[in-house]
Amino acid sequence: MCPAIVSQGSQRGYIIPIGGGEDKDANPVILERFVEIAGGQDANIVVFPTASRLEDTGLLYEQIFEKLGAGTVSSIPISSREDCNNPEFAERCSQATGIFITGGNQLRLSTILGGTAVAQMIRTCNASGVPVAGTSAGASIMSEHMMAGGASDQGPSEGGATLAPGLGLTNAAVIDQHFSERNRLGRLLSAVSLNPFLLGMGIDEDTAAFIGPDSVMDIVGSGTVTIVDGSDMSYSSAHSAGRSQGLSMLGLKLDILHEGCHYDLNMREAFPPVEDDHRVCSL
C-alpha cells in the first residue's frame, strides 16, 4: 500500500513514530513538538486509543495535550470495525489538525482499522498536510509493512520477524519500537532480510523520528534511532535458510542517530547535528 497521493499545491504532513515510553511530565519535548506542529493553541487533535485495552488511555492523552496548550483535544472510542465505518468518527478525523495513535497491541490496531473508512481518512488527512504521530504500537502501524511480532534477544533468523499490513503512511521503512530496551535488533534485521529495499527503523523509548514532507527526519528525545539499510547488501541467506536458522547478511549499512541528527529517507544518508557537521560549518 503506497502513501495516499498528495494533491497539487499541497504537501504531506509530518509522520512521527515514537518508540514508546515518551516523557509525559518532566520533559515532554516530543509531545510538545507534536502539539506545536499540529497548531498549538489552534490545534484540533484527535486521539485514537484503539490499540490499548485500558479505558482511560484516551482521557490520559487528552489531559496531556490540553496541558501542553493544544486548543481542542478529543479521543475517538473505536473498539470494533463497525466503529471504524461510523461516518461521525470519520468526519471528526477529517476536521483534525493533528492525529495521535496510542500504544498497545499493533495487531489489534491493524485488524480493527485496516481497510476501513477511518483508516482511509487518516491516510487522506496526512496526504493533505495533517501530522500523524503514534507511540509504540501506534508507531509500528504507520508503515506499509508493519512489524507485528518476533523474538527479542536473539540474532537475525528465518522467521525471526512477523510482518502484517499497516496504514501505509510511508513505504520507505519498517518500524520497530522499544528498540534498545527490548533488544530488538535481531528481529529488525530479520525483517530487512525479507525485502532489502526497506529501511529498518528501530526507535528507542522516549525517542521520536519527525519525518517531514521532504522525507528528511529529525531525531528528538533521550534515546537513539537505529537505521538498517540493506539496499547494497551483497549476500543474504534468507532464501535458503531453514526454519529458525540464523541468517547471513553481508554488506549492510548501519546508522545510529541521537537527538539533533537527521536522516534523508530518499537519499538514505545520515547527517550529524549542524553544529557537529564540519561540512556545513565550513560553507
C-alpha positions as CSV (number, residue, x, y, z in Angstrom):
1,M,0.0,0.0,0.0
2,C,1.6,3.3,-1.1
3,P,1.0,6.5,0.8
4,A,-2.1,8.5,-0.3
5,I,-1.5,10.8,-3.2
6,V,-0.7,14.4,-2.3
7,S,-2.9,17.0,-4.2
8,Q,-1.2,19.5,-6.4
9,G,-0.1,22.5,-4.4
10,S,-0.2,20.6,-1.1
11,Q,2.4,18.8,0.9
12,R,2.3,15.7,3.1
13,G,2.0,16.2,6.8
14,Y,4.7,15.0,9.3
15,I,4.8,11.3,10.2
16,I,6.0,10.9,13.8
17,P,6.7,7.4,15.0
18,I,7.6,7.4,18.8
19,G,9.4,4.4,20.3
20,G,7.0,4.3,23.3
21,G,7.6,5.4,26.9
22,E,7.7,9.1,25.9
23,D,8.2,11.5,28.8
24,K,4.8,13.0,29.6
25,D,5.7,15.1,32.7
26,A,9.2,16.3,33.4
27,N,10.5,16.9,29.9
28,P,7.8,16.2,27.3
29,V,9.7,17.5,24.3
30,I,8.3,15.0,21.9
31,L,4.7,15.7,22.7
32,E,5.3,19.4,22.9
33,R,6.7,19.5,19.4
34,F,3.8,17.4,18.1
35,V,1.3,19.9,19.6
36,E,3.3,22.8,18.0
37,I,3.3,21.2,14.6
38,A,-0.5,20.4,14.9
39,G,-1.2,24.1,15.5
40,G,-0.6,24.9,19.2
41,Q,-3.5,26.9,20.6
42,D,-5.3,26.5,17.4
43,A,-4.8,22.7,17.2
44,N,-7.6,20.2,16.9
45,I,-6.0,16.9,18.0
46,V,-7.8,13.6,17.6
47,V,-6.6,10.7,19.7
48,F,-7.1,7.0,18.7
49,P,-6.7,4.8,21.8
50,T,-7.7,1.7,19.9
51,A,-4.5,-0.3,20.5
52,S,-4.9,-0.1,24.2
53,R,-7.4,-2.1,26.3
54,L,-7.1,0.4,29.2
55,E,-10.3,2.5,29.3
56,D,-8.5,5.7,30.5
57,T,-5.8,5.8,27.7
58,G,-7.7,8.3,25.6
59,L,-8.6,10.5,28.5
60,L,-4.9,10.5,29.7
61,Y,-3.7,11.8,26.3
62,E,-6.5,14.4,26.2
63,Q,-5.3,15.8,29.5
64,I,-1.6,15.7,28.4
65,F,-2.2,17.6,25.2
66,E,-4.5,20.1,26.9
67,K,-1.8,20.7,29.5
68,L,0.7,21.3,26.7
69,G,-1.5,24.0,25.2
70,A,-3.5,22.3,22.4
71,G,-6.7,24.2,21.6
72,T,-9.0,21.2,21.2
73,V,-8.4,17.5,22.0
74,S,-10.8,14.6,21.8
75,S,-10.4,10.9,21.7
76,I,-12.4,8.6,19.5
77,P,-13.5,5.4,21.3
78,I,-13.0,2.9,18.5
79,S,-13.1,-0.7,19.6
80,S,-14.5,-2.5,16.6
81,R,-14.5,-2.5,12.8
82,E,-18.1,-1.3,12.9
83,D,-16.9,1.8,14.8
84,C,-14.4,2.5,12.1
85,N,-17.1,2.7,9.5
86,N,-19.1,5.2,11.6
87,P,-19.4,8.4,9.4
88,E,-19.3,10.5,12.5
89,F,-15.9,9.2,13.5
90,A,-14.5,9.7,10.0
91,E,-15.9,13.2,10.0
92,R,-14.2,14.1,13.3
93,C,-11.0,12.8,11.9
94,S,-11.3,14.9,8.8
95,Q,-11.5,18.1,11.0
96,A,-8.3,17.3,12.8
97,T,-5.1,19.3,12.6
98,G,-3.2,16.5,14.3
99,I,-3.8,12.8,14.8
100,F,-2.3,10.7,17.6
101,I,-2.4,6.9,17.8
102,T,-1.6,5.4,21.2
103,G,0.3,2.3,22.2
104,G,-1.0,-1.1,22.9
105,N,-1.2,-4.1,20.5
106,Q,-0.4,-3.3,16.9
107,L,-2.3,-6.4,15.6
108,R,-5.4,-5.1,17.5
109,L,-4.9,-1.8,15.6
110,S,-4.4,-3.4,12.2
111,T,-7.3,-5.8,12.5
112,I,-9.7,-3.2,13.7
113,L,-8.6,-0.2,11.5
114,G,-7.4,-2.0,8.3
115,G,-9.3,-1.1,5.2
116,T,-12.0,1.0,7.0
117,A,-13.3,4.5,6.4
118,V,-11.4,5.8,9.4
119,A,-8.1,4.3,8.1
120,Q,-8.6,5.9,4.7
121,M,-9.4,9.2,6.4
122,I,-6.2,9.1,8.4
123,R,-4.3,8.5,5.1
124,T,-6.1,11.3,3.4
125,C,-5.6,13.7,6.2
126,N,-1.8,13.0,6.3
127,A,-1.6,13.5,2.5
128,S,-3.3,16.9,2.9
129,G,-0.8,18.1,5.5
130,V,-2.1,16.8,8.9
131,P,0.7,15.4,11.1
132,V,0.2,11.9,12.3
133,A,2.0,10.7,15.4
134,G,1.9,7.3,17.1
135,T,3.7,5.8,20.0
136,S,4.8,2.1,20.4
137,A,2.1,0.1,18.5
138,G,0.9,3.4,17.0
139,A,4.4,3.9,15.6
140,S,4.6,0.4,14.0
141,I,1.3,0.7,12.2
142,M,2.4,3.8,10.3
143,S,4.5,1.9,7.7
144,E,3.2,-0.2,4.8
145,H,4.9,-3.3,6.2
146,M,4.1,-3.4,9.9
147,M,6.3,-5.2,12.4
148,A,3.7,-7.5,14.0
149,G,6.0,-9.7,16.2
150,G,9.2,-11.7,16.5
151,A,11.5,-12.8,19.3
152,S,13.8,-10.3,21.1
153,D,17.2,-11.1,22.5
154,Q,18.4,-13.1,19.5
155,G,20.2,-12.6,16.2
156,P,18.5,-12.5,12.8
157,S,16.9,-15.7,11.8
158,E,14.5,-17.3,9.3
159,G,11.0,-16.5,10.7
160,G,12.6,-14.0,13.2
161,A,10.1,-11.3,12.3
162,T,6.4,-11.3,11.6
163,L,5.0,-8.6,9.3
164,A,1.4,-7.5,8.6
165,P,-0.1,-4.7,6.5
166,G,0.0,-1.3,8.2
167,L,-1.6,2.1,7.4
168,G,0.9,2.8,4.6
169,L,1.7,6.4,5.6
170,T,5.3,5.5,4.5
171,N,6.5,2.7,2.3
172,A,10.2,3.5,2.9
173,A,10.8,1.7,6.2
174,V,9.6,-1.0,8.6
175,I,9.4,0.5,12.1
176,D,10.1,-1.2,15.4
177,Q,9.7,0.3,18.9
178,H,11.0,-0.1,22.5
179,F,14.1,-1.0,20.4
180,S,17.2,-0.9,22.6
181,E,15.2,-1.6,25.8
182,R,13.9,-4.9,24.4
183,N,17.0,-5.8,22.3
184,R,15.1,-6.0,19.0
185,L,17.9,-5.6,16.5
186,G,17.7,-9.2,15.5
187,R,14.1,-9.1,14.5
188,L,14.6,-5.8,12.6
189,L,17.4,-7.4,10.7
190,S,15.2,-10.4,10.0
191,A,12.6,-8.1,8.6
192,V,15.1,-6.3,6.3
193,S,16.3,-9.7,5.1
194,L,12.9,-10.3,3.6
195,N,13.0,-7.2,1.5
196,P,16.3,-5.3,1.4
197,F,14.5,-2.4,-0.3
198,L,13.0,-1.5,3.1
199,L,14.9,0.6,5.6
200,G,14.8,-0.9,9.1
201,M,14.0,1.8,11.7
202,G,14.4,0.9,15.3
203,I,13.2,3.6,17.8
204,D,14.2,3.7,21.4
205,E,11.8,4.7,24.2
206,D,11.3,8.4,24.8
207,T,12.6,9.0,21.2
208,A,10.8,10.1,18.1
209,A,11.6,10.4,14.4
210,F,9.9,13.5,13.0
211,I,9.7,12.7,9.3
212,G,8.9,15.9,7.3
213,P,7.2,16.4,3.9
214,D,10.6,16.3,2.3
215,S,11.3,12.7,3.7
216,V,14.0,14.1,6.0
217,M,13.6,13.0,9.6
218,D,14.9,14.8,12.7
219,I,15.5,12.8,15.9
220,V,14.0,14.1,19.2
221,G,14.2,12.6,22.6
222,S,16.6,10.9,25.0
223,G,17.4,7.7,23.1
224,T,18.5,6.8,19.6
225,V,17.1,5.7,16.3
226,T,18.8,2.8,14.5
227,I,18.7,2.6,10.7
228,V,19.5,-0.6,8.9
229,D,20.0,-0.2,5.1
230,G,20.1,-3.4,3.2
231,S,19.9,-1.9,-0.3
232,D,23.6,-2.6,-1.1
233,M,23.7,-5.9,0.6
234,S,26.0,-8.3,-1.3
235,Y,24.6,-11.5,0.1
236,S,21.7,-12.9,2.2
237,S,20.9,-16.4,3.1
238,A,17.3,-15.6,3.8
239,H,16.1,-17.5,0.7
240,S,17.7,-20.8,1.7
241,A,17.7,-20.8,5.5
242,G,15.8,-23.5,7.3
243,R,13.2,-22.8,10.0
244,S,14.7,-20.6,12.8
245,Q,18.2,-20.9,11.3
246,G,20.5,-17.9,11.7
247,L,20.9,-15.6,8.7
248,S,24.0,-14.3,7.0
249,M,23.6,-10.7,5.7
250,L,26.7,-9.2,4.1
251,G,27.2,-5.6,3.2
252,L,24.6,-4.0,5.5
253,K,24.8,-0.3,6.4
254,L,24.0,0.7,9.9
255,D,23.5,4.2,11.3
256,I,22.6,5.2,14.9
257,L,21.2,8.7,15.4
258,H,20.7,10.7,18.5
259,E,18.8,13.9,19.1
260,G,19.7,16.6,16.6
261,C,20.8,14.1,13.9
262,H,19.0,14.0,10.5
263,Y,18.3,11.2,8.0
264,D,17.2,11.6,4.4
265,L,15.0,8.6,3.6
266,N,15.2,9.3,-0.1
267,M,19.0,9.6,-0.3
268,R,19.5,7.0,2.5
269,E,22.0,9.2,4.1
270,A,22.5,10.3,7.7
271,F,23.7,13.7,8.9
272,P,25.1,14.8,12.3
273,P,23.7,17.8,14.2
274,V,24.5,21.0,12.4
275,E,27.0,22.2,15.0
276,D,28.9,19.0,14.6
277,D,28.8,18.9,10.8
278,H,32.1,20.4,9.6
279,R,31.0,20.3,6.0
280,V,28.1,22.7,6.9
281,C,30.2,24.8,9.2
282,S,32.9,25.4,6.6
283,L,30.4,26.7,4.0
